[in-house]
Amino acid sequence: MLYQHRNDFVKGFTQRYRIHALVWYEQHENMESAILREKEVKYGSAMPR
């Protein structure tokens, strides 16, 4: 998947804004845990409820 994004094969954010540098990567068991972790990183430990 990373190859496709770097080479603009996938339409979306990376292609539109030409952002291709991967800064951080984490693997998760399921989508729910990935979304929860993304919110933790975005908002810090004081997540809005």
KOLVOPA-479102 format. One record per atom (N, C-alpha, C): x, y, z; residue number from 1. Coordinates in nm, 3 decimals, decimal comma, padded with zeros to 5 digits. Atoms other than C-alpha are relative to their C-alpha. Example, Ala and Ser with C-alpha at 12.3 -4.5 7.8 and 13.67 -1.06 7.14 Angstrom:
<rs>
<r east="00,089" north="-00,119" up="00,000" nr="1"/>
<r east="01,230" north="-00,450" up="00,780" nr="1"/>
<r east="00,090" north="00,120" up="00,000" nr="1"/>
<r east="-00,082" north="-00,119" up="-00,006" nr="2"/>
<r east="01,367" north="-00,106" up="00,714" nr="2"/>
<r east="-00,077" north="00,109" up="00,073" nr="2"/>
</rs>
This chain:
<rs>
<r east="00,082" north="-00,120" up="00,000" nr="1"/>
<r east="00,000" north="00,000" up="00,000" nr="1"/>
<r east="00,086" north="00,126" up="00,000" nr="1"/>
<r east="-00,088" north="-00,116" up="-00,006" nr="2"/>
<r east="00,284" north="00,239" up="00,076" nr="2"/>
<r east="00,053" north="00,036" up="-00,139" nr="2"/>
<r east="-00,050" north="-00,022" up="00,136" nr="3"/>
<r east="00,422" north="00,197" up="-00,277" nr="3"/>
<r east="-00,105" north="00,073" up="-00,085" nr="3"/>
<r east="00,107" north="-00,062" up="00,078" nr="4"/>
<r east="00,085" north="00,289" up="-00,428" nr="4"/>
<r east="-00,020" north="00,147" up="00,037" nr="4"/>
<r east="00,017" north="-00,138" up="-00,043" nr="5"/>
<r east="00,054" north="00,605" up="-00,219" nr="5"/>
<r east="00,118" north="00,087" up="-00,044" nr="5"/>
<r east="-00,119" north="-00,079" up="00,039" nr="6"/>
<r east="00,411" north="00,720" up="-00,288" nr="6"/>
<r east="00,003" north="00,030" up="-00,149" nr="6"/>
<r east="-00,002" north="-00,017" up="00,145" nr="7"/>
<r east="00,358" north="00,679" up="-00,661" nr="7"/>
<r east="-00,134" north="00,049" up="-00,055" nr="7"/>
<r east="00,129" north="-00,062" up="00,037" nr="8"/>
<r east="00,010" north="00,842" up="-00,666" nr="8"/>
<r east="-00,092" north="-00,093" up="-00,079" nr="8"/>
<r east="00,093" north="00,092" up="00,063" nr="9"/>
<r east="-00,175" north="00,527" up="-00,777" nr="9"/>
<r east="-00,137" north="00,006" up="00,067" nr="9"/>
<r east="00,124" north="-00,008" up="-00,076" nr="10"/>
<r east="-00,440" north="00,587" up="-00,509" nr="10"/>
<r east="-00,046" north="00,145" up="00,008" nr="10"/>
<r east="00,052" north="-00,135" up="-00,007" nr="11"/>
<r east="-00,658" north="00,895" up="-00,543" nr="11"/>
<r east="-00,035" north="00,033" up="00,144" nr="11"/>
<r east="00,033" north="-00,040" up="-00,136" nr="12"/>
<r east="-00,695" north="01,089" up="-00,221" nr="12"/>
<r east="00,093" north="00,107" up="00,051" nr="12"/>
<r east="-00,076" north="-00,105" up="-00,068" nr="13"/>
<r east="-00,513" north="01,304" up="00,030" nr="13"/>
<r east="00,145" north="00,009" up="-00,046" nr="13"/>
<r east="-00,142" north="-00,004" up="00,035" nr="14"/>
<r east="-00,155" north="01,203" up="-00,055" nr="14"/>
<r east="00,022" north="00,047" up="-00,143" nr="14"/>
<r east="-00,013" north="-00,043" up="00,138" nr="15"/>
<r east="-00,209" north="01,253" up="-00,426" nr="15"/>
<r east="-00,036" north="00,149" up="-00,015" nr="15"/>
<r east="00,047" north="-00,138" up="00,012" nr="16"/>
<r east="-00,398" north="01,582" up="-00,389" nr="16"/>
<r east="00,102" north="00,100" up="00,053" nr="16"/>
<r east="-00,092" north="-00,094" up="-00,063" nr="17"/>
<r east="-00,145" north="01,746" up="-00,156" nr="17"/>
<r east="00,148" north="-00,037" up="-00,018" nr="17"/>
<r east="-00,136" north="00,045" up="00,031" nr="18"/>
<r east="00,164" north="01,559" up="-00,282" nr="18"/>
<r east="00,084" north="-00,021" up="00,126" nr="18"/>
<r east="-00,068" north="00,032" up="-00,125" nr="19"/>
<r east="00,257" north="01,437" up="00,064" nr="19"/>
<r east="00,039" north="-00,147" up="-00,006" nr="19"/>
<r east="-00,046" north="00,138" up="00,016" nr="20"/>
<r east="00,473" north="01,125" up="00,044" nr="20"/>
<r east="00,098" north="-00,045" up="00,107" nr="20"/>
<r east="-00,093" north="00,037" up="-00,106" nr="21"/>
<r east="00,693" north="01,126" up="00,354" nr="21"/>
<r east="-00,077" north="-00,068" up="00,114" nr="21"/>
<r east="00,062" north="00,072" up="-00,111" nr="22"/>
<r east="00,591" north="00,863" up="00,608" nr="22"/>
<r east="00,072" north="00,040" up="00,129" nr="22"/>
<r east="-00,058" north="-00,048" up="-00,125" nr="23"/>
<r east="00,647" north="01,006" up="00,956" nr="23"/>
<r east="-00,015" north="-00,105" up="00,109" nr="23"/>
<r east="00,026" north="00,097" up="-00,107" nr="24"/>
<r east="00,492" north="00,738" up="01,179" nr="24"/>
<r east="-00,090" north="-00,110" up="-00,055" nr="24"/>
<r east="00,078" north="00,114" up="00,048" nr="25"/>
<r east="00,348" north="00,393" up="01,122" nr="25"/>
<r east="-00,022" north="-00,097" up="00,115" nr="25"/>
<r east="00,034" north="00,100" up="-00,100" nr="26"/>
<r east="00,169" north="00,155" up="01,359" nr="26"/>
<r east="-00,097" north="-00,101" up="-00,061" nr="26"/>
<r east="00,090" north="00,104" up="00,048" nr="27"/>
<r east="-00,001" north="-00,176" up="01,287" nr="27"/>
<r east="-00,097" north="-00,037" up="00,111" nr="27"/>
<r east="00,103" north="00,032" up="-00,099" nr="28"/>
<r east="-00,328" north="-00,268" up="01,461" nr="28"/>
<r east="-00,078" north="-00,123" up="-00,041" nr="28"/>
<r east="00,078" north="00,122" up="00,024" nr="29"/>
<r east="-00,543" north="-00,578" up="01,496" nr="29"/>
<r east="-00,129" north="00,029" up="-00,077" nr="29"/>
<r east="00,126" north="-00,031" up="00,066" nr="30"/>
<r east="-00,860" north="-00,401" up="01,380" nr="30"/>
<r east="-00,013" north="00,152" up="-00,017" nr="30"/>
<r east="00,021" north="-00,140" up="00,034" nr="31"/>
<r east="-00,995" north="-00,069" up="01,254" nr="31"/>
<r east="-00,033" north="00,083" up="00,124" nr="31"/>
<r east="00,040" north="-00,075" up="-00,119" nr="32"/>
<r east="-01,146" north="00,032" up="01,590" nr="32"/>
<r east="00,120" north="00,040" up="00,085" nr="32"/>
<r east="-00,119" north="-00,033" up="-00,080" nr="33"/>
<r east="-00,814" north="00,013" up="01,774" nr="33"/>
<r east="00,089" north="00,100" up="-00,072" nr="33"/>
<r east="-00,079" north="-00,095" up="00,078" nr="34"/>
<r east="-00,642" north="00,201" up="01,491" nr="34"/>
<r east="-00,057" north="00,141" up="00,011" nr="34"/>
<r east="00,066" north="-00,130" up="-00,011" nr="35"/>
<r east="-00,897" north="00,484" up="01,506" nr="35"/>
<r east="00,017" north="00,057" up="00,139" nr="35"/>
<r east="-00,019" north="-00,044" up="-00,137" nr="36"/>
<r east="-00,874" north="00,501" up="01,885" nr="36"/>
<r east="00,143" north="00,052" up="00,021" nr="36"/>
<r east="-00,140" north="-00,043" up="-00,013" nr="37"/>
<r east="-00,494" north="00,523" up="01,867" nr="37"/>
<r east="00,026" north="00,130" up="-00,076" nr="37"/>
<r east="-00,016" north="-00,123" up="00,078" nr="38"/>
<r east="-00,511" north="00,791" up="01,596" nr="38"/>
<r east="-00,053" north="00,120" up="00,077" nr="38"/>
<r east="00,057" north="-00,108" up="-00,080" nr="39"/>
<r east="-00,734" north="01,002" up="01,821" nr="39"/>
<r east="00,088" north="00,031" up="00,121" nr="39"/>
<r east="-00,092" north="-00,021" up="-00,113" nr="40"/>
<r east="-00,495" north="00,951" up="02,115" nr="40"/>
<r east="00,121" north="00,082" up="-00,043" nr="40"/>
<r east="-00,115" north="-00,074" up="00,052" nr="41"/>
<r east="-00,205" north="01,076" up="01,904" nr="41"/>
<r east="-00,039" north="00,142" up="-00,035" nr="41"/>
<r east="00,045" north="-00,132" up="00,044" nr="42"/>
<r east="-00,406" north="01,366" up="01,761" nr="42"/>
<r east="-00,032" north="00,092" up="00,116" nr="42"/>
<r east="00,047" north="-00,084" up="-00,110" nr="43"/>
<r east="-00,557" north="01,490" up="02,089" nr="43"/>
<r east="00,084" north="-00,012" up="00,126" nr="43"/>
<r east="-00,079" north="00,021" up="-00,121" nr="44"/>
<r east="-00,299" north="01,369" up="02,339" nr="44"/>
<r east="-00,076" north="-00,088" up="00,097" nr="44"/>
<r east="00,062" north="00,088" up="-00,099" nr="45"/>
<r east="-00,395" north="01,191" up="02,658" nr="45"/>
<r east="-00,135" north="00,052" up="00,045" nr="45"/>
<r east="00,129" north="-00,057" up="-00,040" nr="46"/>
<r east="-00,688" north="01,429" up="02,722" nr="46"/>
<r east="-00,096" north="-00,002" up="-00,119" nr="46"/>
<r east="00,091" north="00,014" up="00,113" nr="47"/>
<r east="-00,921" north="01,293" up="02,457" nr="47"/>
<r east="-00,138" north="00,053" up="00,034" nr="47"/>
<r east="00,137" north="-00,046" up="-00,024" nr="48"/>
<r east="-01,260" north="01,461" up="02,422" nr="48"/>
<r east="-00,095" north="-00,119" up="00,004" nr="48"/>
<r east="00,094" north="00,111" up="-00,012" nr="49"/>
<r east="-01,551" north="01,236" up="02,521" nr="49"/>
<r east="-00,138" north="00,043" up="-00,042" nr="49"/>
</rs>
